[in-house]
Amino acid sequence: MFLKQIKLTNFRNYKKLDFNFKTPITILKGDNAQGKTNFLESIYFLASSKSNRSTQDQELILEGEDFLRVEGVLKDGTTLEVAMQLNQSDLGVKKRVKVNGIPRRVFDYSSNLVVIEFSPEDINLVKGSPSLRRSHIDQVLSQIDRSYKKALSNYEGVVINKNRLLKRIQEGFSKIDELLFWTDQQILLGNILIEKRRSFFEFLNSSERKFGDFRFEYKPNLVSLERLKEYQQKEIFAASSLIGPHRDDFTFFLEEKDLSKFGSRGEQRTAVLDLKLTQLNYVEQVLKDRPVLLLDDIFSELDDSHRKHVADLSKLQQTIITTVEWDNYLKKTFGMANVLTVENGQITLKADK
């Protein structure tokens, strides 16, 4: 995959930007809070129609404006567009997407452009909440597997409806046997998600390790008729679905050490890096094409050996790198890259190569 061009209108701090990617590796240097990370976010937004940093779509729109638009052209000529209009009445947004100029459902907008991003904040995957780790799995698989995305969307709807019914049963307005339809659907869809997640982790753990003996232990929250019967009264009492893949988790290990409990910050960072870069190979296996790699100011966080390995991997697909420090190592390693400077939402050629 190769993104040739991206156009931004009112995206974060970018009023207008029309940018062409001239080389497989693009380096964006500049001080903090100038728009480097926003630019990477716009690429993720173009790929998925979602932000990887915010759950509130309206936050993406430039302050003082009521719409945004992100457009892109891929190497094969495919054109992509994601636009949002602010609804002034409720501060919500209306989103629309197009592929080759043809409107599509947002749900069907995937796999044209796939990206994998790594940033220093990703270290939170190790010690953060299970919901953060589940969200990460969903982001990766939903980009490349439409059946997964559909099962996930339907499953989430089932859980919402089941929880409403549990509340009505708790209050005496509905009967327990009304749960049967929703529990059947939860079992069907839940097992689809669990099997696809299990396959994902089997691939990751069977891949060659680059940074150490890391592994990722998937912890499925199994859903079956027997378990649902066992938890039925507890679920009614809580008015909430207590079991199923919406409560899945996974743990980072270095050999037999649980990194969330005993790992150093350096080990945790390296484990997340290992996870992200192994996902590049997973996407390639599924789509027969490598995704675009986004590296957000990570080289200052890595030691020399890890820097070298990431630099080598960066050359295997289109890679966009942001950095505050443009040091001698980066100059030597990425001398043939397109090196640019980001200042106040503008990208210029002012870079000391």
C-alpha positions as CSV (number, residue, x, y, z in Angstrom):
1,M,0.0,0.0,0.0
2,F,1.2,3.5,-0.8
3,L,-0.5,6.8,0.0
4,K,0.5,9.2,-2.8
5,Q,-1.4,12.3,-1.7
6,I,-3.4,13.6,1.2
7,K,-5.5,16.8,1.4
8,L,-6.7,18.2,4.7
9,T,-9.4,20.8,5.3
10,N,-10.1,22.0,8.9
11,F,-8.5,18.9,10.4
12,R,-7.2,19.7,14.0
13,N,-4.7,22.6,13.5
14,Y,-4.5,22.2,9.7
15,K,-6.7,24.8,7.9
16,K,-5.6,23.7,4.4
17,L,-2.9,21.2,3.4
18,D,-2.2,19.5,0.2
19,F,0.7,17.0,0.6
20,N,2.4,14.6,-1.8
21,F,4.4,11.7,-0.6
22,K,7.5,11.5,-2.9
23,T,9.5,8.7,-1.3
24,P,8.7,5.5,0.6
25,I,10.0,7.1,3.9
26,T,8.8,10.5,4.9
27,I,10.4,12.3,8.0
28,L,8.5,15.1,9.7
29,K,10.6,17.0,12.2
30,G,9.6,19.9,14.4
31,D,8.9,21.0,18.0
32,N,6.1,19.7,20.0
33,A,2.5,20.9,19.5
34,Q,3.1,22.0,15.9
35,G,0.9,19.3,14.2
36,K,3.2,16.3,13.6
37,T,1.0,13.9,15.5
38,N,-2.2,15.5,14.1
39,F,-0.8,14.8,10.6
40,L,-0.4,11.1,11.4
41,E,-3.9,11.1,13.0
42,S,-5.3,12.4,9.7
43,I,-3.8,9.4,7.8
44,Y,-5.3,7.0,10.3
45,F,-8.6,8.9,10.0
46,L,-8.5,8.6,6.2
47,A,-7.8,4.9,6.5
48,S,-10.5,4.0,9.0
49,S,-12.9,7.1,9.2
50,K,-12.1,7.1,12.9
51,S,-9.6,8.9,15.2
52,N,-7.0,6.8,17.0
53,R,-6.7,9.5,19.7
54,S,-10.1,10.8,20.4
55,T,-13.6,9.2,21.0
56,Q,-15.3,12.6,20.2
57,D,-15.3,13.2,16.5
58,Q,-16.2,16.9,16.9
59,E,-12.8,17.4,18.5
60,L,-11.1,16.8,15.1
61,I,-12.7,19.9,13.5
62,L,-10.6,23.0,13.5
63,E,-11.8,25.4,16.2
64,G,-14.2,27.9,14.8
65,E,-15.2,25.7,11.8
66,D,-18.2,23.4,11.4
67,F,-16.8,20.8,9.0
68,L,-13.7,18.9,8.0
69,R,-12.6,16.9,5.0
70,V,-9.7,14.5,4.5
71,E,-9.0,13.3,1.0
72,G,-6.4,10.8,-0.3
73,V,-5.0,9.2,-3.4
74,L,-3.4,5.8,-3.4
75,K,-0.7,4.5,-5.7
76,D,-3.2,2.4,-7.6
77,G,-5.3,5.5,-8.3
78,T,-8.0,4.8,-5.7
79,T,-9.4,8.0,-4.2
80,L,-10.7,8.2,-0.6
81,E,-12.6,10.9,1.2
82,V,-13.9,11.2,4.8
83,A,-15.9,14.3,5.7
84,M,-17.7,15.4,8.8
85,Q,-20.3,18.2,9.3
86,L,-21.0,19.6,12.8
87,N,-24.6,19.4,13.8
88,Q,-25.0,22.7,15.7
89,S,-28.2,21.6,17.4
90,D,-26.7,18.8,19.4
91,L,-22.9,19.3,18.7
92,G,-22.9,15.8,17.1
93,V,-21.5,15.2,13.7
94,K,-22.7,13.8,10.4
95,K,-20.0,11.7,8.7
96,R,-19.8,10.6,5.0
97,V,-17.2,8.6,3.2
98,K,-16.5,8.1,-0.5
99,V,-14.3,5.6,-2.5
100,N,-13.5,6.7,-6.0
101,G,-16.1,9.5,-5.7
102,I,-18.9,7.0,-4.9
103,P,-20.6,7.4,-1.5
104,R,-20.3,4.3,0.8
105,R,-21.7,3.3,4.1
106,V,-19.2,4.1,6.9
107,F,-19.4,0.5,7.9
108,D,-18.2,-0.6,4.5
109,Y,-15.3,1.8,4.5
110,S,-12.2,-0.4,5.2
111,S,-9.2,-2.2,3.8
112,N,-8.5,0.3,1.0
113,L,-5.8,1.9,3.2
114,V,-4.5,0.1,6.3
115,V,-2.2,1.6,8.8
116,I,-0.3,0.5,11.9
117,E,0.9,3.2,14.3
118,F,3.3,3.2,17.1
119,S,3.7,6.1,19.6
120,P,5.2,6.4,23.1
121,E,1.7,6.5,24.6
122,D,1.2,2.9,23.4
123,I,3.1,1.7,26.4
124,N,-0.2,2.1,28.2
125,L,-1.4,-1.0,26.5
126,V,0.7,-3.0,29.0
127,K,-0.7,-1.6,32.2
128,G,-3.8,0.1,31.1
129,S,-7.4,-1.1,31.3
130,P,-8.6,-4.3,29.5
131,S,-10.9,-2.1,27.4
132,L,-7.8,-0.3,26.0
133,R,-6.3,-3.6,24.9
134,R,-9.6,-4.9,23.4
135,S,-9.9,-1.6,21.5
136,H,-6.5,-2.2,20.1
137,I,-7.4,-5.7,18.8
138,D,-10.6,-4.4,17.3
139,Q,-8.8,-1.5,15.5
140,V,-6.4,-3.9,13.8
141,L,-8.9,-6.7,12.9
142,S,-11.7,-4.3,11.8
143,Q,-9.4,-2.7,9.3
144,I,-8.6,-5.9,7.4
145,D,-11.5,-8.4,8.2
146,R,-15.0,-7.2,7.2
147,S,-16.6,-10.3,8.7
148,Y,-14.9,-9.5,12.0
149,K,-16.1,-5.9,11.8
150,K,-19.7,-7.0,11.1
151,A,-19.7,-9.5,13.9
152,L,-18.3,-7.0,16.4
153,S,-20.9,-4.4,15.4
154,N,-23.7,-6.9,15.7
155,Y,-22.4,-8.3,19.0
156,E,-22.2,-4.8,20.6
157,G,-25.8,-4.2,19.6
158,V,-26.8,-7.6,21.1
159,V,-25.2,-6.7,24.4
160,I,-26.9,-3.3,24.5
161,N,-30.3,-4.9,23.9
162,K,-29.7,-7.7,26.3
163,N,-28.7,-5.2,29.1
164,R,-31.9,-3.3,28.5
165,L,-33.9,-6.5,28.9
166,L,-31.9,-7.5,32.0
167,K,-32.9,-4.2,33.5
168,R,-36.6,-4.8,32.7
169,I,-36.4,-8.3,34.2
170,Q,-34.8,-6.8,37.3
171,E,-37.7,-4.3,37.6
172,G,-40.3,-7.0,37.0
173,F,-41.5,-5.7,33.6
174,S,-40.2,-8.7,31.5
175,K,-39.7,-12.4,31.9
176,I,-36.5,-14.4,32.0
177,D,-37.4,-16.5,28.9
178,E,-37.3,-13.4,26.8
179,L,-33.5,-13.6,27.2
180,L,-33.3,-16.6,24.9
181,F,-33.1,-14.8,21.6
182,W,-30.3,-12.4,22.8
183,T,-28.3,-15.1,24.5
184,D,-28.4,-17.2,21.3
185,Q,-27.1,-14.3,19.3
186,Q,-24.5,-13.5,22.0
187,I,-23.2,-17.1,21.8
188,L,-23.1,-17.1,17.9
189,L,-21.5,-13.7,17.5
190,G,-19.3,-14.0,20.6
191,N,-17.7,-17.2,19.4
192,I,-16.9,-15.7,16.0
193,L,-15.0,-12.9,17.7
194,I,-13.2,-15.2,20.1
195,E,-12.0,-17.5,17.3
196,K,-10.8,-14.6,15.1
197,R,-9.0,-13.1,18.1
198,R,-7.5,-16.5,19.0
199,S,-6.2,-16.9,15.4
200,F,-4.7,-13.4,15.6
201,F,-2.7,-14.2,18.7
202,E,-1.6,-17.6,17.5
203,F,0.0,-15.8,14.5
204,L,1.6,-13.2,16.7
205,N,3.1,-15.8,19.1
206,S,4.3,-18.1,16.3
207,S,6.2,-15.2,14.6
208,E,9.9,-14.7,14.8
209,R,10.8,-12.6,17.8
210,K,13.0,-9.6,17.0
211,F,13.4,-7.9,20.3
212,G,13.3,-10.7,22.9
213,D,11.3,-13.7,24.0
214,F,8.0,-11.8,24.2
215,R,4.6,-13.5,23.9
216,F,1.0,-12.3,24.3
217,E,-1.4,-14.4,26.3
218,Y,-4.9,-14.1,25.1
219,K,-7.6,-14.4,27.8
220,P,-10.9,-15.1,26.1
221,N,-14.0,-14.6,28.3
222,L,-15.8,-17.6,26.9
223,V,-19.5,-17.4,26.2
224,S,-21.7,-20.6,26.2
225,L,-25.2,-21.6,27.2
226,E,-23.8,-23.3,30.3
227,R,-21.9,-20.2,31.4
228,L,-24.8,-17.9,30.7
229,K,-27.1,-20.1,32.8
230,E,-24.5,-20.0,35.6
231,Y,-24.3,-16.2,35.5
232,Q,-28.0,-15.5,34.7
233,Q,-29.1,-14.4,38.2
234,K,-25.9,-12.3,38.7
235,E,-26.5,-10.6,35.3
236,I,-30.1,-9.8,36.3
237,F,-29.0,-8.4,39.6
238,A,-26.3,-6.3,37.9
239,A,-28.6,-5.5,34.8
240,S,-25.4,-6.1,32.8
241,S,-23.9,-8.8,30.6
242,L,-21.0,-10.2,32.8
243,I,-19.5,-12.7,30.4
244,G,-18.5,-12.7,26.8
245,P,-15.7,-11.3,24.5
246,H,-16.6,-7.7,25.5
247,R,-14.7,-8.7,28.6
248,D,-11.7,-10.3,26.9
249,D,-8.2,-9.3,27.7
250,F,-4.6,-10.2,26.9
251,T,-1.3,-9.9,28.8
252,F,2.3,-9.1,27.8
253,F,4.9,-11.6,28.8
254,L,8.7,-11.6,28.6
255,E,9.5,-15.3,28.9
256,E,7.4,-16.1,32.0
257,K,7.4,-12.6,33.5
258,D,4.1,-10.7,33.4
259,L,5.2,-7.3,32.2
260,S,2.2,-5.5,33.6
261,K,3.3,-6.5,37.1
262,F,7.0,-6.9,37.0
263,G,8.3,-5.4,33.7
264,S,10.5,-2.3,33.6
265,R,9.4,0.6,31.5
266,G,12.0,-0.3,28.9
267,E,10.7,-3.9,28.7
268,Q,7.1,-2.7,28.4
269,R,8.0,-0.3,25.6
270,T,9.9,-3.0,23.7
271,A,7.0,-5.5,24.1
272,V,4.5,-3.0,22.6
273,L,7.0,-2.3,19.8
274,D,7.3,-6.1,19.2
275,L,3.5,-6.3,19.1
276,K,3.0,-3.5,16.6
277,L,5.7,-4.6,14.2
278,T,4.5,-8.2,14.2
279,Q,1.1,-6.9,13.3
280,L,2.7,-5.6,10.0
281,N,3.3,-9.2,9.0
282,Y,-0.2,-10.2,10.1
283,V,-1.8,-7.6,7.9
284,E,0.5,-8.7,5.0
285,Q,-0.6,-12.3,5.4
286,V,-4.3,-11.4,5.3
287,L,-4.2,-8.8,2.5
288,K,-1.1,-9.8,0.6
289,D,0.1,-6.2,1.0
290,R,2.0,-4.4,3.7
291,P,0.2,-1.6,5.5
292,V,1.5,2.0,6.0
293,L,3.6,2.3,9.1
294,L,3.3,5.5,11.3
295,L,6.0,6.1,13.8
296,D,5.2,9.0,16.1
297,D,8.4,10.3,17.8
298,I,9.7,6.9,19.0
299,F,13.4,6.9,18.1
300,S,14.3,9.0,21.1
301,E,12.7,6.3,23.3
302,L,14.8,3.4,21.8
303,D,18.4,2.2,22.4
304,D,20.8,1.8,19.5
305,S,20.0,-1.8,18.7
306,H,16.2,-1.3,18.7
307,R,16.7,1.9,16.6
308,K,18.5,-0.1,14.0
309,H,15.9,-2.8,13.8
310,V,13.0,-0.4,13.5
311,A,15.0,1.6,10.9
312,D,15.5,-1.6,8.9
313,L,11.8,-2.5,9.1
314,S,10.8,1.0,8.1
315,K,12.2,0.4,4.7
316,L,9.9,-2.6,4.0
317,Q,6.8,-0.5,3.4
318,Q,5.7,3.2,3.2
319,T,6.6,4.7,6.6
320,I,5.9,8.2,7.9
321,I,8.1,9.2,10.9
322,T,7.8,12.2,13.2
323,T,10.6,13.4,15.4
324,V,11.6,16.3,17.6
325,E,15.3,15.6,17.4
326,W,16.9,15.3,14.0
327,D,20.1,13.8,15.2
328,N,23.1,12.4,13.4
329,Y,21.8,8.8,13.6
330,L,18.5,9.7,11.9
331,K,20.3,11.8,9.3
332,K,22.7,8.9,8.5
333,T,20.0,6.3,8.5
334,F,17.3,8.1,6.6
335,G,19.4,10.2,4.3
336,M,17.4,9.3,1.2
337,A,14.0,10.1,2.9
338,N,11.9,13.1,2.2
339,V,12.7,15.3,5.3
340,L,10.3,18.1,6.1
341,T,9.6,20.5,8.9
342,V,6.2,21.0,10.6
343,E,5.4,24.4,12.0
344,N,1.9,25.7,13.1
345,G,0.0,23.3,11.0
346,Q,2.2,23.8,7.9
347,I,4.7,21.4,6.3
348,T,7.7,23.0,4.7
349,L,11.0,22.0,3.1
350,K,13.0,23.6,5.9
351,A,15.0,20.6,7.2
352,D,18.7,20.3,7.7
353,K,19.7,17.1,6.0
